[in-house]
Amino acid sequence: MLRGVAILSLSTVLGATSISRQDNSCQLDATDDFPGVHLLQRAGERAEKSSAAAAQVVSAFGSGSSAAKPVPALQELGLRGDKTVVVTGAAGYIGSHATLSLLEEGFSVVGIDDLSRGWMEHVHALQQVADTSKGNFQFIEADVGKEGVLKDVLEDARPAAVMHFAGVAYPAESTKNPLKYFENNTVNTLRVVEAMQATGVRNLVFSSSCATYGSPTEFPITEETEQVPVSPYGRSKLQAEQLLKDWVNAENDDASKPLARVALLRYFNVIGADPQARLGDRRPKNLDSQYMRLSTAMLDSAQGFIPAFQIFGSDYDTKDGTAVRDYIHVSDLVSAHLVILQKMLSASVRASAQDNLPNVLYYNLGTGQPLSVKQMVAACKQVTGSDFKVVRSKSRAGDPPKVWASVRKAREDMGWEAKFTNITETFEHMWKFRLKETNKRFSLMENFAETFFVDESGKEVEECLFQDESGLPSGSFGKAGVPGDTD
């Protein structure tokens, strides 16, 4: 049985014989014995490591030749059953941290992500965790919204639960491109439910948002606060919540079926990074910089990647005129997912008459401690030692002035509450990860001249096969000529 991670194209997991390993590096074609298997070429000795990693996958699944043995089912890889969870959006910011926690708790994970806003670097980091954990990890590059994709995965994995993180999550962007948000957040959630219903998977943990509350006037926000979203993002998440409630209620009207349960977890503002700097927030791909996460923009400013940090709105009815939010550390956020998952799995094995766990669970996930943007800037400057420039701009559509949570329900029902409530410590975790990644990028560029690239025919080419719009190698230098994330 393969320990650790198998990185597959969708065709592999569904029974085809070709395997595709992809990365933000350039590709180096494998030998003729393994068509379809791409080794990863970086610099110097890293090429050998990539070759060995690809060979491990080939040895586990057979070659891509016509005489190859059938690809083994997920259960043969330890990726099926009561300790297996399918995670959508597993290469994204929150999904990758959730996968990390699942692996550390001994779960096996089948992660799915189309990488439109996820990162292969996260997959590689999770591979390293899986190599030393009790759980196994398989990553499938695929769009959960494509018809039949998730159904085929669930049929093979037969997981205990699905954690659904895949989606888009920037309120200001949603006002410019609402259809993208309803497609990714609402329609694709419907696709997830359809796949679960078709395969008998009964437990779903859903990534929702405080944006469903809109701009309330009473604080803190409780789970009973009226949901009146002010952005297409919030509306897309609220519609997803409503369809999930209706699905669970309809399914549980049929006494012949096992109980279906869904947990609707409404995130407040997620920040932070793994305290060990294995994972963290990265600059979003395919996203205008004005929409990026506040903490990401601050760190970009601190490192000089952007000329100034913009505060959108400085005349709100708040103590210092800047917007107030409830910032929750990503490690705290995903710990709540593990707590609720364990409760759902424990309850699902009991007779319904003896089971007091509701079929629809909903919780606010925050700290209950409001902080202004100005306070966040001060904390970031303290940690980074950078007195970066701050400019004030007009407020953005879809941004409410104040949002913070009551977490009483989560504390009383689950015994959960946030541990990382010191914002300075949270920024320290982010800064540690950011410096680690920046140093890696510089190290890569120092050796970049030693690296040659070949196309799929084996012919040497002068350019990297993966570039950003400026023609620079992606994952090395961004458009402004400074180290940047994959574009």
N, C-alpha and C positions, 0 to 999 in steps of 0.2 A: 504494500500500500504506500502511495506517495505521501510523505509527510510535507507539511508546509503548503505551498501554493501551486496551483496549476493556472496559468494565464492562457485563456483560450479564446478563439473566435467563436461566435455562436454556432457556426457550422460544425465545430468539433464536438461541442457538448450534445448536439442533436444527432451525432452519429457519423459525420463526415470524417475524412481521414487527414485533412490538412489542418495545420496549426499555425496561427499567426500570433507572434509576439510583437508588441508595438511599444514604442517609447517616444519621448520627445527627442531622442538621439536620432542619428541617421541609421538606416538599415544596411546590413551587409548580408547578401544572400547566402543561404546555406549551400551545402554541396548538392550535387545532382541526386544524391540518395534521399534527400529530404526536401522535395519541392514544397513550397508554401511555408517553410519554417524560416523565419527571419532572425538572424543573430543580431545582437546590438553592438555596433561599433562606436566606442567612445575614443579615449586617448590612451596610448601606451598599453600598460598591462591590463587595462579594464576590458579590452577586447577579449582576452582569454577568459575572464570571468563571465562575460556575456555568452561566449560560446559554450562554456560549461553549463550555464544555467539553461540554455536552450536544449542542450543535449539531455539534461535531466528530464525535461518535459517530453522530448522525443522518446526516451527510453521508457517513460511511463505510459505513453499512449500509442507507440508504434510509429513507423515512418509514414510519409505521405505517398509512398509508392502504391501502385495498384494492388500489390500483394500484401498490403499492410493488414495487421490484425484489427478487428473491430475495436473502436474506442470503448473502454470500459464505462459502465454506468457510474453515476455519482456514488452509489452505495459502496462500490468497490474502493473508492478513495476515502471512505469514512465521511462522506458528505450526504448522509441521508438519515432521517429519523428524528427522535425526540430531542436530540441535542444539536440539531441543525436549524439555522435561521437563514432565510434568504433576505439580503439587504439590497434594496434598490438605491442608486446614488452612492454606491460604496466607495467611489473614488473622490467624492466631494468633501467639503470641509467637515460637516457634521457626520455624514455617513461613514467616513473613514475613521473618525474617532469612535463611533459606535461599534464598528467592526473590530477595532483595536480592543475595546472593552469586552466584547463578546469572546474574542479569542483568549484573552487573559482569564476569563471565567470558565474556560473549557468548552465553549460552544464551537461547533464547526460552522463556517460561514460560506455561503455561495453569494458573492457580490456581483451586482450587475450595474454597469454604468456605460453610457455612450460617449463619455469623455468630452461632451460639449462644454461642460463646466467642471469636470473632474480632472484629476491629474494622475498620470501613470506613476509619478514619483510617490504618491500615496500608496499605490498598489505595491510598489517595491518595498516600501517601509513595512507594510502589513505582511509581506512575504517573510521578512526577517523576524517579525514577531511570531508568525505561525511556525517558523522553524524551531522555536524553543517553547511553544505552548502546547497544551493538551489538545487543542482544536486544530482542524484542518481549514484551509482557505483556498477557494477557487474563485478566480475573477473571470467574468465573461463580459466582453465589450459588446454591448447591444443596447438598443432603445426599447425600454419596457412598453412604449406606446405602440410598437409595431405588432400587428395582429399575429397572435400565436406564439410570440417570443416567450413571454413569461409563463404561459400555459405549459409549454414544452419543458421549461426548466423546473417548474413545480411538479410536473408529473414524474420527472426523474428523481428530484431531490426529496419529495414528500416531506417538507420541513415541518417543524412544530409551529412555526410562525413566520410572518413576513414583517420586516420593518421597512416602511416606505418613505424614503427621503428624497427620491428623485423629483426634481422640480426646479423652478426658478423663483428667486426670493428677494427681489429688489423693488420696493413699492414705487420709487420714482421712475424706474425704467418701465414699470407696468403701465403707467399713464401714457407712455409713448408707443407701447406695443402691447396692447391688452390681449389681442388674440393669442399671442405667444404664451401668455400666462394662463388663459383658460384652457389652452391645448395641453400644456405641460402639467398644470396643477389639478385641473378638474377632469378633463377627458382621460388623461393617463391614469388617474386614480380609478376611474371607471374600468379601465383596461385591467388594472391590478385586481379589482374585485371580481371581474368576470373570470380571470384566470384562477383565482382562489376558489370560486364557486364551482368551476368545472373540474377542479382537482381535489376538492374536499379539504382544503386548508382553511382552518377556522379561526385563527388568531392573527390580528393585524394591529401593529403599532404605527400610528400615522403621525407624520410631521406636519403639525398645523402651526398657527401663528397668532400672536396677539393682535396682528393687523385685522383680524376678524372683528375686533371690538371697535375699530375706527377711532374716533376722537371723543371718548367719554368725558363727562364733566365731574364724576365722583371718583375718588381714589382712596385706597388702592383698588385696582380692578379685580373683582372676584370672578369665579367661573359662572356666576349668575348675572353678571353685567350684560346688558343688552348688546347683541352683536350687530353693529351698524357700520360696516367697513366703508372707508372713504377712498380706497384705491382699488383698481382692478385686481391687484395681488391679493388684498384682503378678501375681496368678493370671490375670487377663484378658490381660495382655501375654505371659505365658508360654504360654498356650494359643494365642495368635496366632503366636508364634514356632514352636510345634510344627506348626501347620497349614501354615505357609509352608515349613518344611523338608520336610514330606510332599509338598506340591505340587511343589516343585522336583525332588525325587527321582523322583516319578512321571513328570513331564514329560520328564526327561532319560533315562528308560528307553526312550523312543521315539526311535530314532536318526534318524528322518525329520524331526524337529522341530529348529529352532535351539535352542541351549543356553539354558536358563532359569537366572537367577541371582538370589539375594536376599542383601542385606547386613542383618544384624540388629545395630543399633547401640544398645548399652545405655547410656543416659544416666545420669550421676550428677546431682548437684543443679545445675540450670542457673540462672545469674543473669547480670546484666550487661545492657548495651544497646549498640547500634551506637555506636562511638566518635565518630561525627559527629552523633549524636543524631537521626538520621533515624527510627529505630525504637527501641522499648524495651518494657519490661514495663508492663502496665497492670493496674488492678484488675480481676480476673475478673468477667465478667457471670454472673448467675444462680448465684452461689456465696456461701455463708455466709462472713463475714469470718474466722471461726475456721479455715477451711481454706485460706486464701490462701497464696501463696508467701511464705516467710520474709522475703526482701528487700523484697517489696512492703509487707508489714505494717510493717517497720522504717521505710521511707520515709514511709508514712502517719503513723506516730508522730512522725517528725521534723518533718513539716509541720503537725502538729496536727489531722490529719483524723480520727484516732482518739485516745482519751484516753491509751492506754498500749500498750506492746508486751508481748505475753504470751509467756513462755517455757514451753512445754509440756514439763514434765519437768526437774527439777533434781537428781534423786538417782540418775542413771544411773551405771554403773561406768565413768566417764571421769575425766579429769584434774580438771575443774572441776564435774563433776556434770551438765553439759548435754550434749545430743546432739551427736555428731561426724559431720560430713558432708564430702564431697568436692565443692567448689563450682567448676563449670566455666563460664567466660565463654561466652555464647551465640555470640559471633563465632568463638571457637575451635571450639565444637561444630559449627557449620555448615561450617567449613573442612574438617573431617574428612569431611563428606558429599561435598564437592566432590572431595576426593582419591579417595575410594572410587568415586564415580561415574565419574571419568575412567578408573580402572583397569578397571571393569566394561565401559565402552564400548570401550576399546581391546582388551580380551580378546575381546569378542563378535564381532569381525570376523575372528578367526583360526580356523584349523581346530582342532577340538577336540583332536586328537592332539598339537598343538604348544602347547596352552594349559595353563599350570600354575595358573591362578587357580581356586581351589575354587568349586564351584557355590553353596555356602552359606558366607558369610563372617560372622563375628561378632566384635565388638570392644567393649571397655569404653571409654567416652569420659569421661574425668575429668582431673584434674591429678596425682593420686597424693599430694596434700597434704591431710591431714585438718585441719579447723578446727572448733572448737566454736561453739555458738550464742553463748556469752558473748564469744568472740573476734570474731564477726561484729558483735555489738552495739557493741563498742568501735570497730571500723573504721567503722561507719556514723555513730556520734557524732562521730568525728574529721573525717570528710568533710563532714557536714552542719552541724557546729557546734551541733547541738541535743542538749541533755542530756535527752532524752525519758525519760518514766517507764517503768520495766520492772517487770512483775509476774510472779511465778512461779505456774504452774498445774500441775495433775497431768498426767502424760503422756497422750497420745492413743493410742487403739487403732490398730494398724497402723504405728506409728512405732518402728523398731528403734533401739537406743542408738548404734550405731556402723556407719558405712558409708563406706569409701573404696576407691579403685580401684588396681589395678596397670595401668599403661598401656604396659607393655613390649611387648605383642603389637602394638598399634597403631603404636608407634614402629618396631619391627623390620620389620613387614610393609608398612606404608604410608609410613614416613618422616614420620609426623605426631606432633606433640606440642603441648600447649597453650602459647601465648605469653603470655597475660594471667594470670599466676600471682600477681601482687601484688593482694591483696584490696582494698587501699585504692584502687588504680587502677580496679579493677572497680566499686567503689562510686562513684568519680568519674564514670564513664560513665553509671551509672544516675541519679545526681543531676543531671547535666547535662541528660539527657533529661527528667527529672521537672520541673525548673524551667522548661524550655522549654514543656512541655505546660501547666503551671499558668499561665504567663503568657498563653498563647493563650486559656485558658478565661476568665481575667479580662478580657482584651481583648474577647472575645465578649460578655460580660455588660455591659460598658460601653456597647456599641452595641445591646444587646438591645431597648431600648425603641423603637428606630427601625425595628424589623423587624415587618412584618405578615405574616399567614399566610392562605392560602386553602385551601379544601378542593378535592376533585377536580372540583367543578362550577364552581369559580372564585369561590365565595362567600367573603367575608372572615370569618374566625373569630377568636375571642378567645384561643384556646389553641393551643399548639404541637401538631402532630399526633402527635409522638413525646414521650411523657412517661414518667418513672419512676413508681413506685408512690405517691410522695408528691405527684404532680401537678406537680413541677418539670420544666422542660425537660431532657431527658436530654442528657448531655455538657456540662452547665453546672454546676449545683450538686447535690450529692448529698443524701441523706436527712437528714444531720446539719446541713445548712445551710452546708457548706463546699465549696470546689471539689472535684469528684469526677469519676470516669470514667463513661462510659456505663453505665447499668444496664439 
